[in-house]
């Protein structure tokens, strides 16, 4: 059996991609095009302490619920996974978290026809009363690449009098940080190590973001619902970068989730071996190549 720093893992693969997930937790720890290097960050098993035990970032992909808070967000997910094989994939279910009584599950399905992964994230309220939260899917990548975030271009109203975009900035983010390149059409982040960390978010109506690393373009797609309320001043897309990794994060709408209710959030991952894709203008392709 394969492992991640001593923790047992299992592998999903087809002719295009190879994906490795923890046997005891709803975590994807490695992901790559067949024959290429792992795209995900590997943070080992250094824990942070919480009232509910040790929490491990590990690296790779995880499911949280937003807004972020300590200790609610950081309740450990180290064991208890129930894994069931499905058509071209697996379903991983976790027991309900202590205190929050929220149960997480991820359905992972590989597309047999092309390098694409469909992830259906589920959050179920096993508590006795309604709780308000948002599904939050986070993917941690190795440094050295360029993250790509399309920006809203259309008017918010017919006359163009109302604002059509926003950036939410976290307290540790410095305006003069050299890693982001802010343009009218795209924000690019050169993922090189740096402190303090950088984090920003916004409402992304295009429903995709990407990361270019080592000649591979990873694209994360998700549903954008402009009529719904989102956390963090209206963000459905966020990114965090520090001295060890960069994250691409998608969020679903804030919802009041009744006792026993399940909400879902779907991501579609696509992987390309070049930047020649129709959703990237030629100017952006050349700019990404020049700073990667």
Phi, psi and omega in degrees: 000142176284167181210164175235100183052045178090347177274130183295142178232164173231159188241136167245131178205158172218202183290349188246315188228161175230126185232136182234129182232157179288140179286338186249005185205157179276066180229135170259120189254340178217145179204136182200154163295147179305128179082002180246170183288154174301131179277337190276151173290150176236106183260006180069211185237035175285120185268163162245144185275137175225166176298347184250009179118189184279131174254137181241127174288319177067310191113171179081215191244138179215167176244127175236180170231139185252156006287152181289138178203151175254127008262003190305314184291333192257025176293128187301147177231047191275344186201169174099005183293139170251118186250129178231133177287142177231180178295115180062025180182203180216160170241128180243119179247136177251149174294159179300141179292145171295148177076304180283331184059031176257128180256135182253149174209149176226126169264124180244125180227128176269134175283119183289350186262342183198170181285080184217140178234133176251123180242122177252110181268137179233141173230123182243133178273105178267010179277187185263354180215168183292145177228140181259122179199176181231137172292144190216112183251121187239134179233124185257124183248157172296151175286168177111354182248196179230125176270145188233124183230107178294144181250149179300137181243335185281156174295147175278339177219167187300323184273350182073029182267342184258153179296146183241006179199163178207158171235126171267129182242136180276158190301329182276353181285129180259131182301326182273008179303131185278351185288322179278146167244111183264120177236169177291328185260331182215150163252128176248141177236116174282110189276073173252156184296140179190151174226146000293167179295166176239131171216135175216162176211166179193170171272121185253098183288342181284338175070031173206155169212166189212164176220128180254117184213125174057036179081012179236133176255117176260125180243129177251120179248148183202165183276130176254125183239091188295340181271001181257161177269137180238159180285176173056048180064037171092033184262130167248359177219133181217160176214139178234133179224133177225209184273004183231337184196170169232142180249140165249121189235129173245149183229145171268174180295153170291132181220149169273111187260114182291161175303128180086352183277148176242133172245156185231159177210121185253134169243146171240122177262133174232144183231134181232150181264012174202179180262005183278073180236146189293338182275359176248116176298154182302321180298320179290321178302315181291323179293319177299315179300323186287335183252359180271000000 
